[in-house]
């Protein structure tokens, strides 16, 4: 007797699972964030956004922006960081996603800087930025999935 084709309904599959099956398994394991829950990576991202915003605000207040259009851009960046921190504190999906985009840009920028590093100190500086930013990016992916997970099964 011949075996039914592997893609036929009711046929048993052997070997590797499809990506759709793996995605479904991972989604089934995700628990939505409880009311008021803020995982550690989210708190780290909030603190990072606040520190970046405050540090740049201090630079602006000390006159380190050089004045002109640079000062306006620096204030806009401070506002963006404070807005991102507020949005992430309130667990808004787009705020976390936007911060992830900024982290990705930072990692790419400092990787390019690492390629052009002319001494060990420059390479260490680049790695000192790339490693924590990459770690935070990776950890925020799961937080994004948990934010997006519906509270009740469909």
C-alpha positions as CSV (number, residue, x, y, z in Angstrom):
1,X,0.0,0.0,0.0
2,X,1.3,3.5,-0.8
3,X,1.8,6.3,1.7
4,X,-0.3,9.5,1.3
5,X,1.7,12.6,0.3
6,X,3.2,14.5,3.2
7,X,1.1,17.6,2.5
8,X,-2.2,15.6,2.3
9,X,-4.7,16.2,5.1
10,X,-4.4,13.7,7.9
11,X,-0.9,12.7,6.8
12,X,1.6,12.4,9.6
13,X,4.6,14.6,9.3
14,X,8.0,13.5,10.3
15,X,11.1,15.7,10.7
16,X,11.1,19.4,11.1
17,X,8.1,21.6,11.9
18,X,7.0,24.3,9.6
19,X,7.6,27.9,10.5
20,X,3.9,28.4,11.0
21,X,3.8,25.6,13.5
22,X,6.8,26.9,15.4
23,X,5.2,30.4,15.4
24,X,2.0,29.0,16.8
25,X,3.8,27.2,19.6
26,X,5.7,30.3,20.6
27,X,2.5,32.4,20.6
28,X,0.7,29.8,22.7
29,X,3.5,30.2,25.3
30,X,3.2,34.0,25.5
31,X,1.4,35.5,28.4
32,X,0.0,39.0,28.0
33,X,1.4,41.6,30.4
34,X,-0.6,41.8,33.6
35,X,-2.0,45.1,34.6
36,X,0.8,47.3,35.8
37,X,3.5,44.7,34.9
38,X,6.7,46.1,33.5
39,X,9.4,43.5,32.7
40,X,13.0,44.3,33.5
41,X,14.0,45.0,29.8
42,X,11.1,47.5,29.6
43,X,12.3,49.2,32.8
44,X,15.9,49.3,31.5
45,X,14.6,50.9,28.2
46,X,12.6,53.5,30.2
47,X,15.6,54.4,32.3
48,X,17.9,54.6,29.2
49,X,15.5,56.9,27.5
50,X,15.2,59.1,30.6
51,X,19.0,59.2,31.1
52,X,19.6,60.1,27.4
53,X,17.0,62.8,27.5
54,X,18.3,64.3,30.8
55,X,21.9,64.1,29.7
56,X,21.2,65.9,26.4
57,X,19.1,68.5,28.2
58,X,22.0,69.2,30.6
59,X,24.3,69.5,27.6
60,X,21.9,72.0,26.0
61,X,21.6,74.0,29.3
62,X,25.4,74.1,29.6
63,X,25.6,75.6,26.1
64,X,27.3,72.5,24.6
65,X,24.9,72.3,21.6
66,X,26.7,75.0,19.7
67,X,23.5,77.1,19.3
68,X,21.6,77.6,16.1
69,X,19.8,74.6,14.4
70,X,21.9,72.2,16.5
71,X,20.2,73.4,19.7
72,X,16.7,72.9,18.2
73,X,17.6,69.4,17.1
74,X,19.0,68.6,20.5
75,X,15.8,69.8,22.2
76,X,13.7,67.8,19.8
77,X,15.8,64.7,20.6
78,X,15.3,65.3,24.4
79,X,11.6,65.6,23.8
80,X,11.6,62.4,21.8
81,X,13.4,60.5,24.5
82,X,11.0,61.8,27.2
83,X,8.0,60.9,25.0
84,X,9.4,57.5,24.4
85,X,10.0,57.0,28.2
86,X,6.4,58.1,28.9
87,X,5.0,55.8,26.2
88,X,7.0,52.8,27.3
89,X,6.0,53.4,31.0
90,X,2.3,53.3,29.8
91,X,3.2,50.2,27.7
92,X,2.3,51.6,24.3
93,X,3.3,49.2,21.6
94,X,4.4,52.0,19.2
95,X,6.6,53.6,21.8
96,X,8.5,50.4,22.5
97,X,8.7,49.7,18.7
98,X,10.0,53.2,18.1
99,X,12.7,52.8,20.8
100,X,13.7,49.5,19.2
101,X,14.1,51.3,15.9
102,X,16.4,53.8,17.6
103,X,18.4,51.0,19.2
104,X,18.8,49.3,15.8
105,X,20.1,52.6,14.3
106,X,22.5,52.9,17.2
107,X,23.8,49.4,16.8
108,X,24.3,49.8,13.0
109,X,26.0,53.2,13.5
110,X,28.4,52.0,16.1
111,X,29.1,48.8,14.1
112,X,30.2,51.0,11.2
113,X,32.2,53.0,13.7
114,X,33.8,49.8,14.8
115,X,34.8,49.0,11.2
116,X,36.7,52.3,11.0
117,X,38.2,52.2,14.5
118,X,41.9,53.1,14.4
119,X,42.9,52.0,17.9
120,X,41.8,49.6,20.7
121,X,40.1,52.4,22.7
122,X,37.8,53.3,19.7
123,X,37.0,49.6,19.2
124,X,36.2,49.2,23.0
125,X,34.0,52.3,22.9
126,X,32.0,50.9,20.0
127,X,31.6,47.5,21.6
128,X,30.6,49.2,24.9
129,X,27.6,50.7,23.0
130,X,26.9,47.8,20.7
131,X,26.7,45.0,23.3
132,X,24.2,46.6,25.7
133,X,22.1,48.2,22.9
134,X,21.9,44.8,21.1
135,X,21.0,43.0,24.3
136,X,18.2,45.5,25.0
137,X,17.0,45.3,21.5
138,X,16.8,41.5,21.7
139,X,15.0,41.5,25.1
140,X,12.5,44.1,24.0
141,X,11.3,41.8,21.1
142,X,9.6,39.5,23.6
143,X,8.2,42.4,25.5
144,X,6.7,43.7,22.3
145,X,5.1,40.3,21.7
146,X,3.7,40.2,25.2
147,X,2.2,43.8,24.8
148,X,0.6,42.7,21.6
149,X,-0.8,39.4,23.0
150,X,-4.5,39.6,23.6
151,X,-5.7,39.2,27.2
152,X,-8.3,36.6,26.3
153,X,-8.0,33.8,23.7
154,X,-9.9,34.5,20.5
